[in-house]
Amino acid sequence: MAIAAGLPLYSALTRNPGARAASGPYMAGGGMSNLRNDGNCFVCGPDSQTGLRLKPEGHDGRCSLTWIPESRFCGWEGVLHGGIVTAVLDETMAYAAMSLVGFCATVEIRVGFRRPVVPGVPIEVSASVTNRRGRMTETEAELTQEGVLKASATARFITTQEAPSQDSGGGRS
């Protein structure tokens, strides 16, 4: 893996926002070649004016984070939008996967919504890698609030052939 040893994965992926991201067969023909991390990822981008600005850090195939959702991310009054819940689960699983395999992209995600997630109350999200086969990495995650399971997810990620270098900035899709 080309990410600098000893640096948190988040830092290694966001240090140089203008650098070229990964390329390879997954990117070819999909309009995804020459992706650049411009720091505006809705979930983890430090420069995103409207995003969540989360700072996930994956280590040894695991990632966890705590976040207090704001009411501006609600779909219905008092209920966090399901797309936001999905994005947070996806990002946490992605960082768990990237901690083992480098740059990867979500190819499939399944989310089960158990109970409404409410704004203003901290959520805990934990994710882990469950299986690796070739370029595919499978993950699972749970989102809890006040100790109650609110949502869970599984996802598959494909590793690109070229991981971001130490000073490339990288990113994910």
DRENRO-290675 format. One record per residue (C-alpha): residue number from 1; x, y, z. Coordinates in steps of 0.05 Angstrom, whole numbers, plus 5000, padded with zeros to 4 digits. Each point is the difference from the previous one (the first is absolute). Example, Ala and Ser with C-alpha at 12.3 -4.5 7.8 and 13.67 -1.06 7.14 Angstrom:
<rec drenza="1" X="5246" Y="4910" Z="5156"/>
<rec drenza="2" X="5027" Y="5069" Z="4987"/>
This chain:
<rec drenza="1" X="5000" Y="5000" Z="5000"/>
<rec drenza="2" X="5027" Y="5068" Z="4981"/>
<rec drenza="3" X="4970" Y="5038" Z="5058"/>
<rec drenza="4" X="5052" Y="5026" Z="5049"/>
<rec drenza="5" X="5012" Y="4955" Z="5059"/>
<rec drenza="6" X="4985" Y="5033" Z="5066"/>
<rec drenza="7" X="4952" Y="5051" Z="4972"/>
<rec drenza="8" X="4926" Y="4994" Z="5014"/>
<rec drenza="9" X="4965" Y="4978" Z="4936"/>
<rec drenza="10" X="4956" Y="5062" Z="4999"/>
<rec drenza="11" X="5061" Y="5045" Z="5001"/>
<rec drenza="12" X="5036" Y="4961" Z="4946"/>
<rec drenza="13" X="4939" Y="5003" Z="4954"/>
<rec drenza="14" X="4986" Y="5075" Z="5009"/>
<rec drenza="15" X="5069" Y="5032" Z="5005"/>
<rec drenza="16" X="5004" Y="5022" Z="4927"/>
<rec drenza="17" X="4930" Y="5015" Z="4974"/>
<rec drenza="18" X="5021" Y="5017" Z="4929"/>
<rec drenza="19" X="5038" Y="4936" Z="4986"/>
<rec drenza="20" X="4978" Y="4945" Z="4952"/>
<rec drenza="21" X="4963" Y="4942" Z="5030"/>
<rec drenza="22" X="5001" Y="4927" Z="4982"/>
<rec drenza="23" X="4991" Y="4972" Z="4930"/>
<rec drenza="24" X="4994" Y="4931" Z="4971"/>
<rec drenza="25" X="4949" Y="4953" Z="4968"/>
<rec drenza="26" X="4945" Y="5020" Z="5049"/>
<rec drenza="27" X="5007" Y="5072" Z="4979"/>
<rec drenza="28" X="5006" Y="4989" Z="4925"/>
<rec drenza="29" X="4939" Y="5016" Z="4959"/>
<rec drenza="30" X="4958" Y="5020" Z="5060"/>
<rec drenza="31" X="5015" Y="5074" Z="4997"/>
<rec drenza="32" X="5040" Y="4992" Z="5064"/>
<rec drenza="33" X="5070" Y="5006" Z="4974"/>
<rec drenza="34" X="5040" Y="5059" Z="5025"/>
<rec drenza="35" X="4960" Y="5005" Z="5064"/>
<rec drenza="36" X="5028" Y="5053" Z="5046"/>
<rec drenza="37" X="4991" Y="5009" Z="5074"/>
<rec drenza="38" X="4981" Y="5073" Z="5005"/>
<rec drenza="39" X="4985" Y="4997" Z="5075"/>
<rec drenza="40" X="4925" Y="5006" Z="4987"/>
<rec drenza="41" X="4976" Y="4930" Z="5015"/>
<rec drenza="42" X="4932" Y="5009" Z="5031"/>
<rec drenza="43" X="5016" Y="4953" Z="5057"/>
<rec drenza="44" X="5073" Y="5010" Z="5016"/>
<rec drenza="45" X="5023" Y="5060" Z="4960"/>
<rec drenza="46" X="5032" Y="5053" Z="5043"/>
<rec drenza="47" X="4983" Y="5054" Z="4948"/>
<rec drenza="48" X="4927" Y="4980" Z="4991"/>
<rec drenza="49" X="4958" Y="5059" Z="5020"/>
<rec drenza="50" X="4935" Y="4960" Z="5006"/>
<rec drenza="51" X="5026" Y="4931" Z="5018"/>
<rec drenza="52" X="5010" Y="4960" Z="5063"/>
<rec drenza="53" X="5076" Y="5010" Z="5006"/>
<rec drenza="54" X="5009" Y="4934" Z="5036"/>
<rec drenza="55" X="5071" Y="4976" Z="5012"/>
<rec drenza="56" X="4998" Y="4924" Z="4997"/>
<rec drenza="57" X="5065" Y="4962" Z="5011"/>
<rec drenza="58" X="5005" Y="4927" Z="4983"/>
<rec drenza="59" X="5050" Y="4953" Z="5032"/>
<rec drenza="60" X="5010" Y="4925" Z="4992"/>
<rec drenza="61" X="4935" Y="4990" Z="4961"/>
<rec drenza="62" X="4957" Y="5039" Z="5049"/>
<rec drenza="63" X="4972" Y="5070" Z="5006"/>
<rec drenza="64" X="4956" Y="5034" Z="5051"/>
<rec drenza="65" X="4976" Y="5071" Z="5009"/>
<rec drenza="66" X="4954" Y="5042" Z="5043"/>
<rec drenza="67" X="4959" Y="5056" Z="4971"/>
<rec drenza="68" X="4944" Y="5045" Z="5023"/>
<rec drenza="69" X="4952" Y="5009" Z="4941"/>
<rec drenza="70" X="4971" Y="5069" Z="4989"/>
<rec drenza="71" X="4926" Y="5012" Z="4985"/>
<rec drenza="72" X="5018" Y="5030" Z="4932"/>
<rec drenza="73" X="5013" Y="4927" Z="4978"/>
<rec drenza="74" X="4929" Y="4977" Z="5016"/>
<rec drenza="75" X="4952" Y="4975" Z="4947"/>
<rec drenza="76" X="4939" Y="5005" Z="5045"/>
<rec drenza="77" X="4998" Y="5043" Z="5062"/>
<rec drenza="78" X="5040" Y="4965" Z="5054"/>
<rec drenza="79" X="5024" Y="4943" Z="4956"/>
<rec drenza="80" X="5068" Y="4998" Z="4966"/>
<rec drenza="81" X="4994" Y="4989" Z="4925"/>
<rec drenza="82" X="5013" Y="4928" Z="4979"/>
<rec drenza="83" X="5050" Y="5023" Z="4948"/>
<rec drenza="84" X="5042" Y="5033" Z="5054"/>
<rec drenza="85" X="4998" Y="4936" Z="5042"/>
<rec drenza="86" X="5021" Y="4960" Z="4938"/>
<rec drenza="87" X="5057" Y="5048" Z="4984"/>
<rec drenza="88" X="5028" Y="4996" Z="5070"/>
<rec drenza="89" X="4996" Y="4924" Z="5001"/>
<rec drenza="90" X="5032" Y="4997" Z="4930"/>
<rec drenza="91" X="5057" Y="5047" Z="5020"/>
<rec drenza="92" X="5015" Y="4961" Z="5064"/>
<rec drenza="93" X="5002" Y="4934" Z="4962"/>
<rec drenza="94" X="5043" Y="5031" Z="4945"/>
<rec drenza="95" X="5052" Y="5023" Z="5050"/>
<rec drenza="96" X="5001" Y="4931" Z="5033"/>
<rec drenza="97" X="5012" Y="4969" Z="4931"/>
<rec drenza="98" X="5052" Y="5053" Z="4979"/>
<rec drenza="99" X="5040" Y="4987" Z="5063"/>
<rec drenza="100" X="5016" Y="4931" Z="4971"/>
<rec drenza="101" X="4998" Y="5007" Z="4924"/>
<rec drenza="102" X="5012" Y="5073" Z="4983"/>
<rec drenza="103" X="4955" Y="5039" Z="4952"/>
<rec drenza="104" X="4934" Y="4966" Z="4987"/>
<rec drenza="105" X="4930" Y="5017" Z="4976"/>
<rec drenza="106" X="4932" Y="4977" Z="5023"/>
<rec drenza="107" X="4968" Y="4951" Z="4950"/>
<rec drenza="108" X="4941" Y="4978" Z="5043"/>
<rec drenza="109" X="4969" Y="5022" Z="5065"/>
<rec drenza="110" X="4940" Y="4974" Z="5039"/>
<rec drenza="111" X="4971" Y="5038" Z="5058"/>
<rec drenza="112" X="4948" Y="4977" Z="5050"/>
<rec drenza="113" X="4965" Y="5056" Z="5037"/>
<rec drenza="114" X="4977" Y="4976" Z="5069"/>
<rec drenza="115" X="4977" Y="5064" Z="5036"/>
<rec drenza="116" X="5001" Y="5074" Z="4985"/>
<rec drenza="117" X="5066" Y="5037" Z="5012"/>
<rec drenza="118" X="4986" Y="5066" Z="5035"/>
<rec drenza="119" X="5041" Y="5064" Z="4995"/>
<rec drenza="120" X="5038" Y="5029" Z="5058"/>
<rec drenza="121" X="5017" Y="4933" Z="5032"/>
<rec drenza="122" X="5068" Y="4967" Z="4988"/>
<rec drenza="123" X="5003" Y="4940" Z="4954"/>
<rec drenza="124" X="5053" Y="4946" Z="5003"/>
<rec drenza="125" X="5019" Y="4965" Z="4935"/>
<rec drenza="126" X="5046" Y="4940" Z="4997"/>
<rec drenza="127" X="5022" Y="4962" Z="4939"/>
<rec drenza="128" X="5045" Y="4941" Z="4985"/>
<rec drenza="129" X="5025" Y="4960" Z="4941"/>
<rec drenza="130" X="4967" Y="4931" Z="4999"/>
<rec drenza="131" X="5031" Y="4969" Z="4937"/>
<rec drenza="132" X="5051" Y="5013" Z="4946"/>
<rec drenza="133" X="5004" Y="4963" Z="4934"/>
<rec drenza="134" X="5042" Y="5026" Z="4943"/>
<rec drenza="135" X="4984" Y="5074" Z="4989"/>
<rec drenza="136" X="4934" Y="4995" Z="5039"/>
<rec drenza="137" X="4995" Y="5018" Z="5074"/>
<rec drenza="138" X="4936" Y="4988" Z="5039"/>
<rec drenza="139" X="4982" Y="5040" Z="5062"/>
<rec drenza="140" X="4945" Y="5009" Z="5051"/>
<rec drenza="141" X="4980" Y="5058" Z="5045"/>
<rec drenza="142" X="4952" Y="5019" Z="5055"/>
<rec drenza="143" X="4974" Y="5068" Z="5021"/>
<rec drenza="144" X="4975" Y="5008" Z="5071"/>
<rec drenza="145" X="4971" Y="5058" Z="5038"/>
<rec drenza="146" X="4997" Y="4998" Z="5076"/>
<rec drenza="147" X="5018" Y="4926" Z="4996"/>
<rec drenza="148" X="4942" Y="4983" Z="4954"/>
<rec drenza="149" X="5013" Y="4970" Z="4931"/>
<rec drenza="150" X="4971" Y="5049" Z="4949"/>
<rec drenza="151" X="5029" Y="4975" Z="4934"/>
<rec drenza="152" X="5047" Y="4947" Z="4974"/>
<rec drenza="153" X="5033" Y="4990" Z="4933"/>
<rec drenza="154" X="5043" Y="4954" Z="4958"/>
<rec drenza="155" X="5041" Y="5022" Z="4940"/>
<rec drenza="156" X="5048" Y="4976" Z="4948"/>
<rec drenza="157" X="5059" Y="5042" Z="4977"/>
<rec drenza="158" X="5045" Y="4990" Z="4940"/>
<rec drenza="159" X="5073" Y="5016" Z="5007"/>
<rec drenza="160" X="5028" Y="5040" Z="4943"/>
<rec drenza="161" X="5066" Y="4977" Z="4971"/>
<rec drenza="162" X="5036" Y="5063" Z="5018"/>
<rec drenza="163" X="4996" Y="5025" Z="5072"/>
<rec drenza="164" X="5014" Y="5073" Z="5015"/>
<rec drenza="165" X="5072" Y="5015" Z="5013"/>
<rec drenza="166" X="5023" Y="5034" Z="5064"/>
<rec drenza="167" X="4995" Y="5069" Z="4970"/>
<rec drenza="168" X="4945" Y="4989" Z="4949"/>
<rec drenza="169" X="4941" Y="5019" Z="5044"/>
<rec drenza="170" X="4957" Y="4942" Z="4977"/>
<rec drenza="171" X="4927" Y="4997" Z="5015"/>
<rec drenza="172" X="4943" Y="4952" Z="4991"/>
<rec drenza="173" X="4934" Y="4996" Z="4963"/>
